[in-house]
């Protein structure tokens, strides 16, 4: 149909003029045959009818979706009740140790956007996309450390993603971290691992920043350096040693003491990634380099350590340029390179309150 009145048009030719190469469907023909005023009224009428029909269909779809969600919720609740009854029958005396808000966290405990003081997290390697995807997943949060630690134990033994109960979940590791946080983990023979632990929510958000805080900016772009910070040939040459302050080049004892760290810690790691060739046991350990009172100094120290204290003893422009040189939305510098046939060298910055947990 060459007229195509949007809603009424049937798209199929009713009248055709071969000489003009013109087609019109029956609905459009009836409208075009009307006087101008009646034509406008008829178009408006049919438009209103079409909109009303679409609105009715949307309401119907919304109703069907609501019914489906309610059924799904009922099924989940039924499964949850059956699971609780089964666990109570088998481990009733042990389960009674856990308060109701630990067994069944309320909405306030499950609100990831507004965490309470302590966060319970899970790392399930079996459910990750690859062996190098080792991020921690939020489970719940609590106002007290005692509740958080109880939740860690309950999740591991009775509410784990593997669907196992306490009789099947023998912990390979059950320890107390710095700060009194419980950590329980299992590494089955078939590979992978399950770890459940707790952290201060502030620290958890540093190590696993919320989605809106994961934006990173090219260090080159942020500080006006030429290029985009991704390929060596686009970047400006590394700064010479004498362009760094003395406290960055040769940090005194207050910067190198790991037990009395200043506000920001510079860390480094070196190891093979999950390349399918070298043996891989997870990301390389992140080790302490130094700490500084200001983020500016810590970021400069990260740059200096990357170019002048790398494991190969290369100096400045002898080292391949950083394949990644970026600043997180929180302001932390991150530099990384992987020379041909070699390990991945990484230097970055993290608030010192989070460093003790960076290798979990």
C-alpha angles and dihedrals in degrees: 000000000000094000099053105182093197106236103024097042115114095194092223121109116251098166125024135191108197093187092055094033088231129147131184130183124229096255094050090044091056091049095045090051092061125093112265096259094047089044092059091046092050092048091051091047093051091045091054090048092051093048092048090050092049091048090051091051091049090051090050092049091048090050092050090048092049091050091049092049091048091050091048090049091048090051091050091049091048091050090046092052092047091047092050091049090050093048092045090052092051103032105013097138093050095045091054087070090071120078117236093253089056094049093040110023114210124230091268089059094048096048103112094183093057105035123186119232099285127041126207112210139185131209111193110179092186090064097045123102093240142354091266094055097091102150120147118244122217114244106169142315135231139194095231133048091226092059092045092052091048089050089052090055094044094049093048095048104032113009104039123140091244092067092234126139132220094276090061099037106080108172117231089193130025113166145146114245127210106292094032098280116155117231123187123177141170129199109192121204091250092066135256124073144233121221127180121183145138135242138173105279090234090058093044091055090051094051094038105025117200114260094259090056097049095085112121129196128210107256088219092055094042095054100034097254116153116261134021103281096246107092129038097229090057095051132087115249116271116269116264118253093252090058090069122078119255093248088057096046097040109017113200123231095277089063097045100047108107095193095057102038123182120230099286127040125207111213134185138194137183127189146107119289126222094287099147091242109067121054110267128203097166133288115335116265115271109228132197117262105167143310135233139193094230131049091225092060092043092052091049091048089052089055093047094047091047095054102030107027101042119140093253095059092238119152128222111300091015086076117075109258116264109277085203122031110161145142120226122229085258090058101254118144117229123190126178140164137170112202117208113287091359144099128281112261116203134177125178146146132250133170108269093237087068100041096085088062100039095104097050 
